[in-house]
């Protein structure tokens, strides 16, 4: 297995499944080596999400771990196949880095997305103009953008536009999207010189609320809440595999740790309970649209 291979979410999911099964069965890595013929480093790299899992090893691993449930074995086989495949976003990886690429990949595999964004509208809910302004605003502040920085911004916009396609796809079915947006996210204008961009974004949220997403607004008068540490998303994949993506400045991460996932689920439920109900959120957005001069 070439050591230049990098950790990906697809590999991490199947690796975590197999590691949990091995530990639950009380099987040591040396036993996996004896049964499969793989080297010890390869086993560790598979479980750590760096090396893909070979489909042909699944029957031997299932037998070794005492797993007889055909649905579980089928799940492992499916994710082993996925671990060897690239996502739809590989062309963007050279400039955007693995975290952004992997997030788009997991998002494309999700059957349900629960997102919290306190300061900006979630990427799947953005108009093209809003996306442009957000990407430009978050670009590195330097004396003048270099050609590579221009390329990165262009790639980010292309990827963000491509990501939005998951909400309108027919096969596989579009994911269910729940979004809690902070009041600052909807009241902050994407452009201080073009009021149309802000109005178009609010109208876009109202349109998506009728077709593709359940949107709630967390107003400032809701008080202190469980989302003070920043934005995050809970992405449910098929087979009820959950991942949490926590976004930060230089410290973004994915986790499939069950305890942390339970914590984020509870945190999200609290945010939903403090936010305006969906119908009230729509009324809030309609009122904001009127204020903006629609």
VOPAGU-2260 file (C-alpha; in pm, 1 decimal, decimal comma):
REM VOPAGU-2260
SITE   aa  ch    i         X         Y         Z
SITE  UNK   A    0       0,0       0,0       0,0
SITE  UNK   A    1     165,9     327,0    -107,6
SITE  UNK   A    2     236,6     556,2     185,2
SITE  UNK   A    3     135,3     857,4     -17,2
SITE  UNK   A    4    -228,3     752,1      33,1
SITE  UNK   A    5    -419,9    1004,4     239,2
SITE  UNK   A    6    -694,3     966,8     494,5
SITE  UNK   A    7   -1042,9    1015,3     352,2
SITE  UNK   A    8   -1386,3    1003,7     508,0
SITE  UNK   A    9   -1493,3     706,0     296,5
SITE  UNK   A   10   -1194,7     504,1     419,2
SITE  UNK   A   11   -1245,2     627,1     774,9
SITE  UNK   A   12   -1606,1     508,4     786,4
SITE  UNK   A   13   -1533,3     147,7     688,5
SITE  UNK   A   14   -1212,4     149,3     893,7
SITE  UNK   A   15   -1402,2     256,1    1205,2
SITE  UNK   A   16   -1669,8      -8,5    1144,7
SITE  UNK   A   17   -1412,7    -284,3    1121,8
SITE  UNK   A   18   -1208,2    -158,6    1416,4
SITE  UNK   A   19   -1514,7    -148,8    1641,1
SITE  UNK   A   20   -1608,5    -501,6    1532,6
SITE  UNK   A   21   -1255,2    -628,9    1595,1
SITE  UNK   A   22   -1238,0    -478,0    1942,9
SITE  UNK   A   23   -1587,8    -602,3    2031,1
SITE  UNK   A   24   -1484,7    -953,4    1927,6
SITE  UNK   A   25   -1163,5    -936,5    2132,2
SITE  UNK   A   26    -952,1   -1002,1    1821,5
SITE  UNK   A   27    -592,9    -874,9    1807,3
SITE  UNK   A   28    -434,8    -726,4    1497,2
SITE  UNK   A   29    -191,5   -1017,4    1470,5
SITE  UNK   A   30    -489,2   -1250,2    1422,7
SITE  UNK   A   31    -616,5   -1031,9    1137,5
SITE  UNK   A   32    -271,2   -1057,6     978,9
SITE  UNK   A   33    -273,5   -1435,8    1009,2
SITE  UNK   A   34    -620,1   -1475,1     854,5
SITE  UNK   A   35    -601,5   -1218,0     573,9
SITE  UNK   A   36    -232,8   -1219,3     488,3
SITE  UNK   A   37    -217,1    -840,6     518,5
SITE  UNK   A   38      72,6    -682,1     700,9
SITE  UNK   A   39      23,7    -527,5    1043,5
SITE  UNK   A   40      86,1    -170,2     911,6
SITE  UNK   A   41    -183,4    -217,1     643,3
SITE  UNK   A   42    -439,1    -328,7     902,0
SITE  UNK   A   43    -366,7     -23,9    1116,7
SITE  UNK   A   44    -379,8     205,3     813,3
SITE  UNK   A   45    -715,5      61,0     707,7
SITE  UNK   A   46    -862,9     109,5    1052,7
SITE  UNK   A   47    -725,4     464,5    1061,1
SITE  UNK   A   48    -887,3     555,4     727,9
SITE  UNK   A   49    -566,5     586,5     526,9
SITE  UNK   A   50    -573,3     263,8     323,7
SITE  UNK   A   51    -882,6     135,0     140,4
SITE  UNK   A   52   -1038,4    -192,3     255,8
SITE  UNK   A   53   -1036,1    -466,2      -6,5
SITE  UNK   A   54   -1379,5    -616,5     -69,7
SITE  UNK   A   55   -1237,7    -968,0     -93,8
SITE  UNK   A   56   -1121,9    -951,6     270,7
SITE  UNK   A   57   -1471,5    -882,5     406,9
SITE  UNK   A   58   -1588,3   -1248,9     431,7
SITE  UNK   A   59   -1273,6   -1347,4     623,8
SITE  UNK   A   60   -1303,6   -1048,0     857,1
SITE  UNK   A   61   -1671,8   -1117,3     922,7
SITE  UNK   A   62   -1594,7   -1478,5    1010,0
SITE  UNK   A   63   -1303,0   -1377,3    1232,4
SITE  UNK   A   64   -1513,6   -1117,1    1415,4
SITE  UNK   A   65   -1809,2   -1352,0    1454,9
SITE  UNK   A   66   -2038,3   -1134,3    1241,2
SITE  UNK   A   67   -2313,0   -1338,6    1072,5
SITE  UNK   A   68   -2573,5   -1068,7    1005,8
SITE  UNK   A   69   -2602,4   -1050,2     622,4
SITE  UNK   A   70   -2712,5    -686,2     639,7
SITE  UNK   A   71   -2399,2    -592,5     834,5
SITE  UNK   A   72   -2175,9    -781,8     592,1
SITE  UNK   A   73   -2351,0    -611,8     299,0
SITE  UNK   A   74   -2292,6    -274,7     464,0
SITE  UNK   A   75   -1922,2    -347,7     507,1
SITE  UNK   A   76   -1899,6    -461,6     144,9
SITE  UNK   A   77   -2066,7    -144,6      20,0
SITE  UNK   A   78   -1837,6      84,2     219,0
SITE  UNK   A   79   -1531,9    -121,2     120,2
SITE  UNK   A   80   -1624,2     -53,8    -242,7
SITE  UNK   A   81   -1670,7     314,0    -162,0
SITE  UNK   A   82   -1337,6     332,5      19,5
SITE  UNK   A   83   -1157,0     254,2    -305,8
SITE  UNK   A   84   -1357,2     505,1    -509,4
SITE  UNK   A   85   -1307,8     877,4    -542,3
SITE  UNK   A   86   -1594,1    1114,1    -469,3
SITE  UNK   A   87   -1732,8    1352,5    -728,5
SITE  UNK   A   88   -1513,5    1632,6    -598,0
SITE  UNK   A   89   -1165,0    1493,8    -665,1
SITE  UNK   A   90   -1089,7    1754,6    -931,6
SITE  UNK   A   91   -1101,3    2027,0    -666,5
SITE  UNK   A   92    -869,4    1856,4    -417,2
SITE  UNK   A   93    -541,5    2010,0    -531,9
SITE  UNK   A   94    -642,1    2363,1    -433,4
SITE  UNK   A   95    -912,2    2315,4    -174,3
SITE  UNK   A   96    -749,3    2055,2      45,8
SITE  UNK   A   97    -891,5    1733,1     187,8
SITE  UNK   A   98   -1120,3    1883,4     452,2
SITE  UNK   A   99   -1334,5    2084,1     209,8
SITE  UNK   A  100   -1325,8    1808,0     -51,3
SITE  UNK   A  101   -1423,8    1543,4     202,6
SITE  UNK   A  102   -1706,9    1754,9     339,1
SITE  UNK   A  103   -1855,9    1786,7      -9,8
SITE  UNK   A  104   -1814,7    1411,3     -55,2
SITE  UNK   A  105   -1994,3    1324,3     268,8
SITE  UNK   A  106   -2263,5    1581,2     190,7
SITE  UNK   A  107   -2324,9    1408,4    -143,5
SITE  UNK   A  108   -2365,8    1072,7      34,6
SITE  UNK   A  109   -2599,2    1205,0     304,5
SITE  UNK   A  110   -2966,8    1116,4     332,5
SITE  UNK   A  111   -3019,9    1381,7     601,3
SITE  UNK   A  112   -2829,5    1698,0     690,7
SITE  UNK   A  113   -2882,6    1897,3    1009,5
SITE  UNK   A  114   -2684,8    2219,6     994,0
SITE  UNK   A  115   -2629,3    2510,8    1228,7
SITE  UNK   A  116   -2480,3    2834,6    1097,3
SITE  UNK   A  117   -2470,4    3138,0    1328,5
SITE  UNK   A  118   -2309,3    3398,2    1102,3
SITE  UNK   A  119   -2355,3    3304,3     736,2
SITE  UNK   A  120   -2621,3    3128,9     532,4
SITE  UNK   A  121   -2539,6    2759,4     489,3
SITE  UNK   A  122   -2362,9    2680,6     160,1
SITE  UNK   A  123   -2647,9    2468,9      21,3
SITE  UNK   A  124   -2889,2    2757,4      76,4
SITE  UNK   A  125   -2683,9    3033,2     -84,7
SITE  UNK   A  126   -2752,7    3218,0    -407,9
SITE  UNK   A  127   -2462,9    3238,9    -651,7
SITE  UNK   A  128   -2405,0    3606,2    -569,6
SITE  UNK   A  129   -2407,3    3537,3    -195,9
SITE  UNK   A  130   -2155,1    3255,2    -245,4
SITE  UNK   A  131   -1926,9    3487,0    -440,5
SITE  UNK   A  132   -1934,4    3749,1    -165,8
SITE  UNK   A  133   -1873,6    3494,6     112,6
SITE  UNK   A  134   -1580,7    3334,4     -67,9
SITE  UNK   A  135   -1426,9    3673,0    -148,5
SITE  UNK   A  136   -1472,8    3792,7     210,5
SITE  UNK   A  137   -1307,3    3483,3     355,7
SITE  UNK   A  138   -1009,9    3492,5     116,1
SITE  UNK   A  139    -668,3    3558,2     264,8
SITE  UNK   A  140    -591,8    3927,9     310,8
SITE  UNK   A  141    -276,2    3999,6     112,5
SITE  UNK   A  142    -141,5    4294,8     -90,1
SITE  UNK   A  143    -286,5    4140,4    -403,5
SITE  UNK   A  144    -435,6    3799,8    -484,8
SITE  UNK   A  145    -187,5    3572,5    -660,4
SITE  UNK   A  146    -294,0    3357,5    -957,7
SITE  UNK   A  147    -310,5    3054,0    -728,6
SITE  UNK   A  148    -538,9    3241,0    -486,7
SITE  UNK   A  149    -766,3    3340,4    -774,0
SITE  UNK   A  150    -775,7    2974,2    -879,4
SITE  UNK   A  151    -865,3    2865,8    -526,4
SITE  UNK   A  152   -1151,9    3116,0    -508,8
SITE  UNK   A  153   -1279,4    3005,0    -848,5
SITE  UNK   A  154   -1264,4    2640,1    -742,8
SITE  UNK   A  155   -1448,2    2711,8    -420,5
SITE  UNK   A  156   -1727,7    2882,7    -611,1
SITE  UNK   A  157   -1750,5    2598,9    -864,7
SITE  UNK   A  158   -1764,0    2342,0    -588,0
SITE  UNK   A  159   -2023,3    2536,1    -392,2
SITE  UNK   A  160   -2240,6    2561,1    -702,8
SITE  UNK   A  161   -2199,7    2189,5    -768,9
SITE  UNK   A  162   -2283,9    2102,4    -407,4
SITE  UNK   A  163   -2624,1    2269,6    -437,9
SITE  UNK   A  164   -2724,0    2007,4    -690,8
SITE  UNK   A  165   -2785,5    1754,1    -413,3
SITE  UNK   A  166   -3105,8    1940,2    -319,8
SITE  UNK   A  167   -3262,3    1890,7    -662,7
SITE  UNK   A  168   -3130,9    1550,1    -764,9
SITE  UNK   A  169   -3374,3    1264,7    -819,2
SITE  UNK   A  170   -3144,0     963,1    -790,7
SITE  UNK   A  171   -3041,4     901,9    -526,1
SITE  UNK   A  172   -3316,7    1105,6    -358,8
SITE  UNK   A  173   -3219,5    1450,7    -233,6
SITE  UNK   A  174   -3119,9    1460,9     133,9
SITE  UNK   A  175   -3356,9    1601,1     394,2
SITE  UNK   A  176   -3209,8    1933,4     503,1
SITE  UNK   A  177   -3274,9    2099,5     838,4
SITE  UNK   A  178   -3103,3    2432,9     893,4
SITE  UNK   A  179   -3089,7    2656,9    1199,2
SITE  UNK   A  180   -2957,9    2998,1    1095,4
SITE  UNK   A  181   -2853,3    3266,9    1339,7
SITE  UNK   A  182   -3022,0    3604,7    1303,4
SITE  UNK   A  183   -2687,2    3752,8    1203,2
SITE  UNK   A  184   -2671,3    3510,6     910,1
SITE  UNK   A  185   -2988,1    3645,6     752,3
SITE  UNK   A  186   -2953,4    4011,1     852,9
SITE  UNK   A  187   -2592,8    4063,8     745,1
SITE  UNK   A  188   -2597,2    4188,7     384,7
SITE  UNK   A  189   -2367,0    3994,0     150,4
SITE  UNK   A  190   -2281,0    4324,4     -20,6
SITE  UNK   A  191   -2287,9    4674,3     126,9
SITE  UNK   A  192   -2321,2    4825,5    -220,1
SITE  UNK   A  193   -2586,5    4599,3    -370,6
SITE  UNK   A  194   -2907,5    4564,0    -173,8
SITE  UNK   A  195   -3049,2    4335,3    -442,2
SITE  UNK   A  196   -2805,6    4060,4    -340,2
SITE  UNK   A  197   -2948,2    4059,5      12,6
SITE  UNK   A  198   -3310,8    4060,9    -101,3
SITE  UNK   A  199   -3244,7    3781,6    -350,9
SITE  UNK   A  200   -3085,9    3569,2     -77,6
SITE  UNK   A  201   -3381,3    3609,3     159,5
SITE  UNK   A  202   -3626,3    3528,6    -121,4
SITE  UNK   A  203   -3414,3    3223,4    -204,8
SITE  UNK   A  204   -3447,1    3100,9     153,8
SITE  UNK   A  205   -3822,8    3141,0     134,7
SITE  UNK   A  206   -3833,6    2950,4    -194,7
SITE  UNK   A  207   -3619,1    2665,6     -61,1
SITE  UNK   A  208   -3834,2    2650,8     250,6
SITE  UNK   A  209   -4124,7    2548,7      28,1
SITE  UNK   A  210   -3940,0    2277,5    -160,8
SITE  UNK   A  211   -3608,7    2158,1     -23,1
SITE  UNK   A  212   -3533,3    2259,7     335,4
SITE  UNK   A  213   -3676,4    2314,6     681,9
SITE  UNK   A  214   -3534,5    2648,1     797,0
SITE  UNK   A  215   -3546,2    2797,6    1145,8
SITE  UNK   A  216   -3411,1    3134,7    1260,1
SITE  UNK   A  217   -3234,2    3161,6    1595,8
SITE  UNK   A  218   -3297,9    3522,7    1696,2
SITE  UNK   A  219   -3071,5    3728,6    1918,3
SITE  UNK   A  220   -3335,0    3749,4    2190,0
SITE  UNK   A  221   -3325,2    3369,5    2224,2
SITE  UNK   A  222   -3048,8    3422,1    2479,8
SITE  UNK   A  223   -2739,9    3210,2    2534,9
SITE  UNK   A  224   -2751,6    2874,7    2359,0
SITE  UNK   A  225   -2558,6    2557,0    2282,6
SITE  UNK   A  226   -2425,5    2686,8    1950,4
SITE  UNK   A  227   -2192,7    2951,6    2090,7
SITE  UNK   A  228   -1883,5    2752,2    1991,3
SITE  UNK   A  229   -1964,9    2787,4    1621,0
SITE  UNK   A  230   -2119,5    2616,5    1322,7
SITE  UNK   A  231   -2151,0    2240,9    1278,2
SITE  UNK   A  232   -2335,7    1986,0    1068,6
SITE  UNK   A  233   -2467,2    1639,7    1149,5
SITE  UNK   A  234   -2470,4    1429,7     833,9
SITE  UNK   A  235   -2660,7    1101,9     833,0
SITE  UNK   A  236   -2548,3     863,0     560,4
SITE  UNK   A  237   -2733,2     554,1     448,2
SITE  UNK   A  238   -2725,9     261,4     692,8
SITE  UNK   A  239   -2772,1     520,4     971,0
SITE  UNK   A  240   -2403,2     614,6     973,6
SITE  UNK   A  241   -2366,7     957,3    1135,9
SITE  UNK   A  242   -2077,9    1199,2    1097,6
SITE  UNK   A  243   -2034,6    1538,4    1262,1
SITE  UNK   A  244   -1845,9    1816,0    1089,3
SITE  UNK   A  245   -1733,1    2094,6    1318,8
SITE  UNK   A  246   -1616,6    2403,3    1131,6
SITE  UNK   A  247   -1352,9    2632,2    1276,1
SITE  UNK   A  248   -1067,3    2857,8    1179,8
SITE  UNK   A  249    -783,7    2615,8    1111,8
SITE  UNK   A  250    -928,8    2341,7    1334,6
SITE  UNK   A  251   -1221,8    2196,8    1137,8
SITE  UNK   A  252   -1276,6    1826,2    1191,3
SITE  UNK   A  253   -1498,4    1525,9    1127,8
SITE  UNK   A  254   -1587,7    1278,7    1398,7
SITE  UNK   A  255   -1779,0     952,0    1409,2
SITE  UNK   A  256   -1725,8     907,3    1782,5
SITE  UNK   A  257   -2060,5     792,3    1920,5
SITE  UNK   A  258   -2037,9     997,5    2240,9
SITE  UNK   A  259   -1958,1    1317,9    2054,0
SITE  UNK   A  260   -2232,9    1250,3    1800,8
SITE  UNK   A  261   -2486,2    1208,1    2083,0
SITE  UNK   A  262   -2364,1    1535,7    2229,7
SITE  UNK   A  263   -2407,2    1720,5    1898,8
SITE  UNK   A  264   -2751,1    1568,3    1842,7
SITE  UNK   A  265   -2861,4    1695,3    2184,1
SITE  UNK   A  266   -2703,8    2033,0    2110,7
SITE  UNK   A  267   -2890,5    2056,7    1780,7
SITE  UNK   A  268   -3223,0    1964,0    1939,2
SITE  UNK   A  269   -3172,9    2243,0    2194,2
SITE  UNK   A  270   -3097,0    2490,7    1915,5
SITE  UNK   A  271   -3413,4    2388,4    1732,8
SITE  UNK   A  272   -3618,3    2431,5    2048,6
SITE  UNK   A  273   -3479,5    2783,7    2104,9
SITE  UNK   A  274   -3513,0    2892,5    1741,9
SITE  UNK   A  275   -3835,9    3022,0    1594,1
SITE  UNK   A  276   -4064,3    2744,2    1469,5
SITE  UNK   A  277   -4060,7    2690,8    1093,9
SITE  UNK   A  278   -4383,5    2886,6    1029,6
SITE  UNK   A  279   -4267,5    3176,1    1249,8
SITE  UNK   A  280   -3929,5    3170,4    1077,3
SITE  UNK   A  281   -4100,7    3212,5     740,5
SITE  UNK   A  282   -4295,3    3508,2     876,9
SITE  UNK   A  283   -3968,7    3653,2    1007,4
SITE  UNK   A  284   -3808,5    3619,9     662,5
SITE  UNK   A  285   -4110,7    3773,4     490,8
SITE  UNK   A  286   -4095,4    4069,3     730,6
SITE  UNK   A  287   -3720,7    4107,3     666,9
SITE  UNK   A  288   -3782,5    4100,8     293,2
SITE  UNK   A  289   -4034,6    4384,8     334,4
SITE  UNK   A  290   -3781,4    4582,5     539,8
SITE  UNK   A  291   -3528,2    4540,2     260,5
SITE  UNK   A  292   -3767,8    4703,1      17,9
SITE  UNK   A  293   -3911,3    4410,4    -172,2
